[in-house]
Amino acid sequence: QLSLALSDTDYKSLEKCYSIWICRDDIPEKERFSISFIEMSNTANYGNCSPAKENYDMLTLVVIRLGDENYRELEDADKNNVLRFLHTIMYPHKEEFMDTIKEYIDFSNNERLWKEADNMTGLGMSIAQEKFAQGVTEGISRGITQGISQGIAEGVRNSIDICIDFGDSFEEAVAKVAKKYNMTEEEVMDICDKE
């Protein structure tokens, strides 16, 4: 109902707020792959009043618990689509990622998604970009003790491996890493050749 909340946002038009929490890690085994809906309730009244639920129940908390890399279906089949989709995007490093995500997102007629394909391959690539940035960061950290150039090289190689894992050819991976880290493709290739 409301767009981005700013200082001049008109909260009078807000009818109800849903806060959705997706929990991925540290879920007790018996609670994995579950969904809880938590609403406000009137627990006590003093004097002559009994407020109508629609006047105070303005917030619903939805807690979605994943918690395991191996997807497990619920008995309630209607909830399985939500859990399966969220599981797919929260654990994107699986071989069947693109096949599964295509069941939920139609890439064929979405021009905007295809334009973004130059920079990322589906939803998982956005996570991969973060991962290969971490790869360079970790490589640089190790490089402080082993020599900065060795650390950068390790980070670049890690980034290339992650791009290839997400379906890029070696040449596409080199181009992405060069662009991301403001290097020439030749510099990236030199690093790979020294491996």
N, C-alpha and C positions, 0 to 999 in steps of 0.2 A: 504494500500500500504506500510506503514511503520510499523515496529514492535515497540517495546518500544523506545521512543525517548531518545537518550543519546547524550553525547557531540560530538561523532563522527558520528551521524546520517546524512545521505546524503539527504538533503532536495531538491536537484536538481531533484530527481526522483519523488517528490510529484507533482501530477497533480491537486488535489482538496482536500479540507479539509471540512468535515461536523462536525459541533458542534451541538450535540443533547442535549437539555435540557428537562428533564421531571419534570414538576411542579405538585406537589401533593396538596399543601395547599394554602389557601388564594387566591383562584381564583375567580374573580367576577362570579356570577351565570350565566350570559349570555355567558361567555367564557368557561364554563366547557365542557370537552370532545371535545376539538378542537385541530387542528394541524395547525401550520403556518410554511411556508417555506420562509425564508428571504434571498435574494441574493444581491450581490453587483451590483451597477449600475453606469454607467458613467453619471454624472449629468451636467457637463459643459466642454467645450473644448475651448481653446483660440489658435488662430493660425490655421495652416493647419494640423489638426490631428483628427482622429476618430478611436481610438483603437478598435480592435475587442474584443467582449465580452469574447471569450475564452482566451485572454491574460491577463485579469484582474479579471475575475470572478472566483477567486480561493477559495472562502469560501461560504458555505451555512449554515445558522443557521436554525435548526429545533426546534421549540418550541411545545412540546406536553403537553397539559393542562388536568389534571384529575380533582382534586378538590372536589370530592364528594365520600363518601363511597358507595353510591348506583349507580351502573353502569347504564349509559344511552347511547343507541346506537345513532350513527350519521345517517344522511340521506344517506351518501355515504358508502354503504355496504363494499367496499374494505378497508376502514380505520377502520372498527369495530374490525377486528381481532387484529390489533396492539393495539388499545385502550383497548380491553377486556383483552388481555394478560397482558399489563402493569398494568391495574387496579387490576388484580388478584394478581400480585406479590407485588404491592405497598400497598395493603390492605389485608395481608395474614391471618388475624384472623377470617376468615369466614368459616362456616361449609363446604361449597362447594369448598374450596380451592383445595384440592387434585383432586377432580373430574374435575374441570375446567383446572387445570394445565396439567393434563394427556391428554387433547385434543391437547396441543401444544408440549409437551415433551413426547417422547416414552421412558418410563423407562424400558420396558421389555427386550430389547436387549443391553442396555447400561451398560456394566460391571462396568465401572468407577463409574456411579451413584449408582449402587447397593453396591459397596465397601464403598462408602461414607454414605450409609444408616445406618451404625453403629453409625455414629456421628450426622447425621441429617436426618430428614424425609422431603425430597424435599426442595424446595427453601424457603418455609416458616420457616423451622426449623432454618435456618441461622439467620433469624430475631428473632425467638424465643430465640435463644441462647443469642443474644444481650439483649433481654428483660429480661431473667432471670438473666443475669449479672447485669442489672439495678435493678432488684428486690433485689439482695443481697446488692448492693450499697445503695439503699434506706433504706433497713432494717438496715444496719450498721449505716447509718446517724441517723436514729431514735434511734438506740441502744445507741448512745453516751449519750443521755439524759435518757434513760430507762435502761441502762445496756448493755454492749457490747454483752454478751451471748444471751440476749433476741433479740437483733437486728439481729445477725447472724442467729438465729433460724427462725426469720420471713423471712429473705431473702431466706433461704434454702426452707422453705415451699412454698414461692412464686414461686421459680424456679421449684419445683416439680409440682405445679399446672399448670404452663405454659407448661411443657413437656407433661403432661397428656392431656391438651387442644389440643396439636398437635398430639395426637394419641398414645403416648407411654403408656405402661402399668405402673402400680405403680412401679414394680420392675425395668423396664427399666429407668424410671425417676430417681429413687434412684441411679442407677449405673451411669447415666450421670452426676448428680449433684455431686456425690462423686468424680468422675474423674475430673470434671471441677474445683472443689474447693479443690482438694488434701485432701480429707477426706476419711475415710473408710466408707463402706456402713453401717456398724453398727452405726457409729456416726450419719449418716444421719437418719437412722431408729430411733435412740434414740430421736433425735430432733422431728421427726414426731409423735412419741408415746406420747410426752409431750404436744401435741396440745390440 
